[in-house]
Amino acid sequence: MGFTRACALADVEEGKALAVEVDGVELALFRSGDEVFAIFDECSHASIALSEGDVEGCTVECWLHGSRFDVRSGAPLGLPATEPVPVYPVRLESDDVLVDVSQPLTFSR
């Protein structure tokens, strides 16, 4: 597959999540300065869309039970989640955000 356009860079606002679908994979995109991060858009604890959660810096909190995740690594930062969520490589080209959903990365302890 390789990198596929997910959205325009301007669509990804700092401090907010953006839900997108790339090649059939539901993603949540996050912006921190000049970087954009892509994670699987589902809490590993309760199958809730993380794109609907609260964003603070490089963390997102699931609105249902309060699990927190680092959007850079997918690592869980707060209970009740104990499993990471997959993260995906992101590349910025001109004004576009491209994501490679064929190579998910998973945080390991």
Helices and strands as residue ranges (DSSP letters): E 4-8, G 9-11, E 17-22, E 25-32, E 35-40, G 50-52, E 54-56, E 59-61, E 68-70, E 76-78, E 87-88, E 90-93, E 96-99
